């Protein structure tokens, strides 16, 4: 484990050296130092993939300070006759990365100004650290600890104490270790479900609005059909028929029932954008459907998509915990939903020594959901031009 951590930190430092050198060369010293630190921290927390994600974001941040759009005569030092409006793929990528970097800067300013959003951001960082670094610091107790039974006690349940801050469960195991390790599965599965649902809604909504005709009619009818079906009762039926044992499959099932509302909204937004002059020009120039969706339409929907993605995670987590609590999914430890199921089945809510087995996961889920909601308020300021004008 130590070798893995040292390797990850080394790779993170190597990745961080790229934006660090870029920042030093452009005389932006504070972003350069922050980039180096965040790349190393991301490698430690999220592993090698996290270091590359941080590399992309930090390079985008440096580009946002140094990039000048040569196609914009108001920003470029060239005269209007010298401005070249044709753009290569490399120039397009750099421009998009600079846009990502500007959004990061706006996000930082919005978080600093919006105190509730900043609290939500800190909450999300806390849970991220808990399910990554925390799982390495707190040892997971999966086996029954019979030796912890108190003399004369009827069970292994124990109330909170100095040694065990959240007490012990029915098998004598530390509840705190289950809270720390139990967040990985619900958070990751909910994130996957939100990603699948949002991606499906964007694809089908944009396709229906831009292509039109029978495709639009068919996709809209399909969305309306799914909307008329009660999602959670259908989840109960599917869980009773099929063995949903894989987290990715569970996420896909959850996403298949939650995409229609966002799809209809995306379709309406794209239909409105379709009438804009630059989209009509793209159609006239026959630039292709992929180009129109990714370069002309999608950038105008980022704010709406990001906020709905967060709410999709919330809905997926509630559905996932509900299925486990009702016994429709096989309880697997460690998991917050499994803790609630165990508390219910073992009568923990009627035992003062065992009540923390049910309260602890409820508080963890509630705080995670609250952090998502508060953080979404800052996203509104970042992506809404009217709100971010004073940021």
C-alpha positions in Angstrom: 0.0 0.0 0.0 2.9 2.4 0.8 4.5 1.6 -2.5 1.2 2.4 -4.3 0.8 5.7 -2.5 4.4 6.7 -3.2 4.0 5.8 -6.9 0.7 7.7 -7.1 2.2 10.8 -5.5 5.2 10.7 -7.8 3.0 10.5 -10.9 0.9 13.3 -9.4 4.0 15.5 -9.0 5.1 14.7 -12.6 1.6 15.7 -13.9 1.6 18.8 -11.7 5.0 19.9 -12.9 3.4 20.6 -16.4 1.0 23.3 -15.3 3.5 24.4 -12.6 6.1 25.2 -15.3 3.4 26.8 -17.5 2.4 29.0 -14.7 6.0 30.1 -13.8 6.7 30.9 -17.5 3.6 33.1 -17.7 4.3 34.7 -14.2 1.2 33.3 -12.6 2.9 32.0 -9.5 -0.1 31.3 -7.3 -2.0 29.2 -9.9 1.2 27.3 -10.6 1.7 26.3 -6.9 -2.0 25.4 -6.5 -1.8 23.2 -9.7 1.2 21.3 -8.3 -0.5 20.7 -5.0 -3.8 19.6 -6.4 -2.3 17.2 -8.9 -0.3 15.5 -6.1 -3.4 15.5 -3.8 -5.6 14.1 -6.5 -3.1 11.3 -7.2 -3.1 10.4 -3.5 -6.9 10.5 -3.1 -8.1 9.2 -6.5 -5.1 7.4 -7.8 -3.5 7.7 -11.2 -6.7 8.6 -13.0 -7.3 11.4 -10.6 -3.8 12.8 -11.4 -4.6 13.0 -15.1 -8.0 14.6 -14.4 -6.3 17.2 -12.2 -3.7 17.7 -14.9 -6.4 18.5 -17.5 -8.2 20.9 -15.1 -5.0 22.7 -14.0 -3.7 23.1 -17.6 -7.1 24.5 -18.4 -6.7 26.9 -15.5 -3.3 28.2 -16.7 -4.7 28.5 -20.3 -7.5 30.7 -18.9 -4.9 33.3 -17.8 -2.7 33.2 -20.9 -5.0 32.4 -23.8 -6.1 35.1 -26.2 -8.7 34.3 -28.8 -7.1 35.4 -32.1 -10.4 35.1 -33.8 -11.9 37.9 -31.6 -10.9 41.3 -33.0 -11.8 42.9 -29.7 -9.3 40.7 -27.8 -6.7 40.1 -30.4 -4.0 42.7 -31.1 -4.4 42.1 -34.8 -6.4 44.4 -37.0 -9.7 43.2 -38.4 -8.1 42.5 -41.7 -5.5 40.3 -40.2 -7.9 38.2 -38.1 -8.1 34.6 -39.3 -11.5 33.2 -38.6 -10.7 29.6 -39.6 -9.8 27.5 -36.6 -7.7 24.3 -36.4 -8.6 21.4 -34.2 -5.7 22.3 -31.9 -6.9 25.9 -31.5 -10.4 24.6 -30.8 -9.2 22.3 -28.0 -7.1 25.1 -26.5 -10.0 27.5 -26.6 -12.3 25.0 -25.0 -9.7 24.3 -22.3 -9.4 28.0 -21.6 -13.1 28.1 -21.2 -13.0 25.2 -18.7 -10.3 27.2 -16.8 -12.4 30.3 -16.7 -15.3 28.3 -15.3 -13.0 27.0 -12.6 -12.0 30.5 -11.7 -15.7 31.6 -11.7 -16.5 28.5 -9.6 -13.8 29.5 -7.0 -15.1 33.1 -6.8 -18.7 31.9 -6.6 -17.8 29.5 -3.9 -16.0 32.2 -1.9 -18.9 34.6 -2.3 -21.8 32.1 -1.8 -21.2 30.9 1.7 -23.8 28.1 1.5 -22.3 26.9 -1.7 -18.9 26.9 -0.1 -20.2 24.8 2.8 -21.6 22.4 0.3 -18.3 22.2 -1.4 -16.5 21.5 1.9 -19.1 18.8 2.6 -18.5 17.1 -0.7 -14.7 17.2 -0.2 -15.3 15.7 3.3 -17.2 12.7 1.9 -14.6 12.4 -0.9 -11.8 12.2 1.6 -13.8 9.9 3.8 -14.4 7.2 1.2 -10.8 7.5 -0.1 -8.3 8.5 2.5 -10.6 7.6 5.4 -10.9 4.0 4.3 -7.1 3.7 4.6 -7.0 5.3 8.0 -10.0 3.5 9.6 -9.7 -0.3 9.5 -12.9 -2.1 8.4 -14.3 -4.6 10.8 -16.2 -7.3 8.9 -15.9 -10.2 11.3 -18.0 -10.7 14.4 -16.1 -9.4 17.5 -17.5 -11.7 20.2 -14.8 -10.8 22.7 -16.4 -7.3 23.0 -19.5 -8.6 24.7 -20.0 -7.0 28.1 -20.6 -9.2 31.1 -24.3 -9.8 31.6 -25.3 -8.2 28.3 -27.9 -9.8 26.1 -26.3 -8.7 22.8 -23.1 -7.2 21.4 -24.8 -3.8 20.9 -23.0 -1.0 22.8 -23.8 2.7 22.9 -21.2 5.3 21.9 -18.1 5.5 24.1 -14.6 7.0 24.0 -13.2 3.9 22.3 -16.1 3.5 19.9 -17.6 7.0 19.1 -20.7 5.6 17.3 -20.9 2.4 19.4 -21.0 -1.3 18.2 -23.5 -3.1 16.1 -25.1 -6.5 16.7 -21.9 -8.3 15.8 -19.7 -6.2 18.1 -18.2 -4.3 15.2 -17.3 -0.6 15.2 -20.2 1.4 13.6 -17.8 4.2 12.6 -15.8 1.8 10.4 -19.0 0.8 8.6 -20.0 4.5 8.1 -16.6 5.3 6.6 -16.3 2.3 4.4 -20.1 2.1 3.6 -20.1 5.3 1.6 -18.1 4.0 -1.3 -20.8 1.8 -2.9 -23.8 4.2 -2.7 -21.9 7.3 -3.7 -20.2 5.5 -6.7 -23.4 3.8 -7.8 -25.4 7.0 -7.6 -22.7 8.9 -9.5 -22.8 6.2 -12.2 -26.6 6.3 -12.4 -26.6 10.1 -12.6 -23.9 10.0 -15.4 -25.8 7.3 -17.4 -29.2 9.2 -17.0 -27.7 12.6 -17.9 -25.8 11.2 -20.9 -28.9 9.3 -22.2 -31.1 12.4 -21.8 -28.7 14.7 -23.5 -28.2 12.3 -26.5 -31.9 11.6 -27.0 -33.1 15.1 -26.3 -30.6 16.7 -28.7 -31.2 14.0 -31.4 -35.0 14.5 -31.2 -34.8 18.3 -31.5 -32.2 18.5 -34.2 -33.3 15.6 -36.5 -37.1 16.0 -35.9 -39.6 14.0 -37.9 -40.4 10.4 -36.9 -37.3 10.3 -34.7 -38.6 13.2 -32.6 -42.1 11.7 -32.4 -40.8 8.3 -31.4 -38.4 9.5 -28.8 -40.9 11.9 -27.3 -43.5 9.1 -27.1 -41.0 6.8 -25.5 -40.2 9.5 -22.9 -43.9 10.1 -22.2 -44.4 6.3 -21.8 -41.6 6.0 -19.3 -42.9 9.0 -17.4 -46.3 7.4 -16.9 -44.8 4.4 -15.2 -44.2 4.7 -11.4 -40.5 4.4 -11.3 -40.0 3.0 -7.8 -42.7 0.4 -7.9 -41.2 -0.7 -11.3 -37.8 -0.9 -9.6 -39.2 -3.2 -7.0 -40.6 -5.5 -9.7 -37.4 -5.5 -11.6 -35.4 -6.2 -8.5 -37.6 -9.2 -7.7 -37.3 -10.7 -11.2 -33.7 -10.1 -11.9 -30.6 -10.6 -9.8 -29.1 -7.1 -9.6 -25.8 -7.9 -8.1 -23.5 -5.6 -10.1 -23.3 -1.9 -9.2 -23.0 -0.9 -12.8 -26.1 -2.8 -13.8 -28.0 -1.3 -10.8 -26.9 2.2 -12.0 -28.0 1.4 -15.5 -31.4 0.3 -14.3 -31.8 3.4 -12.2 -30.8 5.6 -15.1 -33.2 3.9 -17.5 -36.2 5.2 -15.4 -35.0 8.7 -14.6 -33.9 10.2 -17.9 -37.3 11.3 -19.4 -37.7 14.6 -17.5 -34.3 15.9 -18.4 -34.6 14.6 -22.0 -37.8 16.6 -22.5 -36.2 19.7 -21.0 -33.1 19.3 -23.2 -35.3 18.8 -26.3 -37.1 22.1 -25.5 -33.9 24.0 -24.9 -32.4 22.6 -28.2 -35.5 23.5 -30.1 -35.1 27.1 -28.8 -31.4 27.1 -29.7 -32.1 25.6 -33.1 -33.7 28.9 -34.2 -30.5 30.9 -33.3 -28.6 32.3 -36.3 -25.3 30.5 -35.6 -27.0 27.1 -35.5 -28.9 27.8 -38.7 -25.6 28.8 -40.2 -24.0 25.5 -39.1 -26.9 23.6 -40.8 -26.5 25.7 -43.9 -22.8 25.0 -44.1 -23.5 21.3 -43.6 -21.0 20.9 -40.7 -22.6 17.7 -39.6 -24.8 16.7 -36.7 -22.0 15.8 -34.4 -20.3 19.2 -34.9 -23.6 21.1 -34.3 -24.4 19.2 -31.1 -20.9 19.3 -29.5 -19.7 22.8 -30.6 -22.9 24.9 -31.1 -25.6 23.5 -28.9 -24.0 21.7 -25.9 -21.9 24.6 -24.6 -25.2 26.5 -24.1 -26.7 23.7 -22.0 -23.8 23.1 -19.6 -25.3 24.9 -16.7 -28.7 23.2 -17.0 -27.0 19.8 -17.4 -24.6 20.2 -14.5 -27.4 21.1 -12.0 -29.7 18.3 -13.2 -26.8 15.9 -13.0 -26.5 16.7 -9.3 -30.2 16.1 -8.7 -30.0 12.8 -10.6 -27.4 11.6 -8.1 -29.7 12.5 -5.3 -32.6 10.6 -6.8 -30.5 7.6 -7.5 -29.1 7.4 -4.0 -32.6 7.5 -2.5 -33.8 4.8 -4.8 -30.8 2.6 -4.1 -31.1 2.9 -0.3 -34.9 2.3 -0.6 -34.4 -0.9 -2.5 -31.9 -2.2 0.0 -34.0 -1.1 3.0 -37.0 -3.0 1.6 -34.9 -6.1 1.0 -35.2 -6.1 -2.8 -31.4 -6.0 -3.3 -29.0 -8.4 -1.7 -27.5 -6.6 1.4 -23.8 -6.3 0.9 -21.4 -4.9 3.5 -20.2 -2.3 3.9 -23.0 -0.1 2.7 -25.1 2.7 4.2 -28.3 1.0 2.9 -27.3 -2.3 4.4 -26.7 -0.6 7.8 -30.3 0.7 7.7 -31.6 -2.7 6.7 -29.7 -4.3 9.5 -31.0 -1.7 12.0 -34.6 -2.4 10.9 -34.3 -6.2 10.9 -32.5 -6.3 14.3 -34.9 -3.9 16.0 -32.1 -1.3 16.6 -34.6 1.6 16.7 -36.2 0.1 19.8 -32.9 -0.4 21.6 -31.2 2.6 23.1 -27.8 0.8 22.9 -28.2 0.0 19.2 -30.0 3.1 17.8 -26.8 4.6 16.4 -26.8 1.7 13.9 -29.8 3.3 12.2 -29.1 7.0 12.9 -25.5 7.1 11.7 -26.2 6.1 8.0 -29.3 8.4 7.9 -27.2 11.4 9.1 -24.5 10.5 6.6 -27.0 10.2 3.7 -28.7 13.5 4.7 -25.4 15.4 5.0 -24.2 14.1 1.6 -27.5 15.1 0.0 -27.5 18.5 1.7 -23.9 19.1 0.4 -25.0 18.4 -3.1 -27.9 20.8 -2.9 -25.8 23.6 -1.4 -23.1 23.1 -3.9 -25.6 23.3 -6.8 -26.4 26.9 -5.7 -22.8 27.9 -6.5 -23.0 26.2 -9.9 -26.0 28.5 -10.7 -23.8 31.5 -10.1 -21.0 30.1 -12.2 -23.0 29.2 -15.3 -25.7 31.9 -15.2 -24.3 35.1 -16.7 -26.8 37.3 -14.8 -25.7 35.8 -11.5 -22.0 35.7 -12.2 -21.7 39.3 -13.5 -20.9 40.5 -10.0 -18.6 37.5 -9.1 
